[in-house]
Amino acid sequence: MGIDVTVRREIALPPERVAAYAMDWRHDAEWTQGIRRAELTREADGGGFGTGAEVTRAARFLGRRIDYVLRVTAYDPPWVLDMESVVAPMPMRVTYSFQPYPGGTLAAIRVRGGPAGPARVLAGPMARQVRRALGKDLRDLERRLTRDQAP
């Protein structure tokens, strides 16, 4: 499959607060590395954001512009948001999860997918870059949320 990277971080806020921000596609460019723009391009069957909705993202990764569409395959706030690519340069699945943890939330992002065929030789370096970016994402998420909590 290519890569399978999970990064976790403890955030001293309740899961409902962390998930409400992180699961809202309108905030993607504020805390997610490389994302320049995110747009809800297909609503869920019942309207709005949820299972079946699609978000189109414009991003930069490894110095290249990447446009891709993620379809929501599971949406159970504040616990999980799972999305898979339906239009992308390579297949990927992104899962955000939020669990109660002493003192707050254990936030996790898992990314699976990546290059296939002969390009699989790039999976190792790509996995390291993805791990680094996800670590920054969770750090930035925590900073943004705790800054917003400051008096």
N, C-alpha and C positions, 0 to 999 in steps of 0.2 A: 504494500500500500504506500510506502514512502515514509512519511513521518507520523509520529504519534507523541505529542508533547503535551504535558499537563504542568501548569504552574499554579501554586496556591499562595495565598497571603491572608493573614489574620488582620481584620479591620475592626476597630473598636466602636462599631455601630451595629444596630440590629439588622438582621437579614432583610427585613422589609425595606429599610432605608437604602441599603446598599443596592439591592436588586431593583428597586424602583428607578434608580438612576441608571444603573448599568444595562438594564434590559430595555431602556428607552432609546430607540434608534436615533432619535433627534440629538442625543448626546455623544454618538459614536466618535465624531471628529474631535471632541473635547478631551477624550482620555485614551483613545485607541491609537497606537503608533501607526503612522503612515496614512491613516484615513483622512482624506481631504474633504470628502463630501459623502453624505448618506441620505438616501431618499426612499420613502415608502412608495414603491412603484406598483404594488398590488396589495389590496386589503385582504384580510382574512375573510373567509366565507361569511361570517357574521358581521363583517365590517371592522374597521380599525386594524389594530395590530394583534396578532395571535396566530395560531396554527394555520398554515396556508398562506400567510402574508409573505410578501417578498420585498427585500430591501436591496437597492442597488447602491453599491459603494464604489467610489473612485479613490484609489490609494496609490502609495509609492512603496515599493518593496525592492530591496537590493538595487536601488537607483532607477527602477523602471516604473512607469505608470501601469497600474493594473485596474481594470474595471471588471467588476464581478457582481453577480446577483446571488443572494442567499435566500432560500425559502425556509420559513420557520416550520420545523417538523414536530417540535414539542414546546409548549409554552405553559408553564405552571408556576406563576409568580407566587411567592418570591423564591422558589426553589430552583427552577431550571428553565433555561432557554437553549434550545438545540436548533441549529440551522445547518443546511447543507447547500452546497453550491449547485445552481442550476445553469448558470452561465459563468464560466471562469477559465483562465488559461490552464488550470489543472484542477482535478477534483479535490474538494475539501469539505470538512465538517467541523463546525465550531460549536462548542458547548460551554455555556456559562452555568455555574452552579453556586449556590449560596446555602451554607448550613450554619445553624446556631453553633457557637463556639464559646467557651468561657470568655467573657468580656466582650462578646460581639459576634462577628461573622467569620467563617472560613470561606473565603471567596476562591473559586477555581475557574480557570479557563483551560479547555482542552482543545487542541487542533489536531486533526487527523487528515491525511491526504498527501498531496504533494506530487512530485514527478513520478511518472511511470515509464516502463520500458527502459531503453538505454540511458535516459536522463536520470534514472534512479541513483546513479553515482553521485548526484548532487544532493541526495536526501540528507546525508550527514551534515554537511555545512549548512544546509537550509534549516535543519532541525535546531542547530545551535543558534542561528539567527532568529528563528521563531521563538525559542525559549527566552532569549534576551529581550525581544520585543514584548512578549507576554509579561515578563517580569516588570518591565517599565510600565506596561498598561495597568497592572494592578497597583503599582506604586502611585501612578498618576491618579487612578481612581480613588485611592485612599486619601491622597493629598487634597484632591478637589472636594471630596465629601467632608473631610475633617476641617478644611478651611471654611467651608460653608457653615459649619457648626460653631465656629469661633464667635465669641460675643461681639 
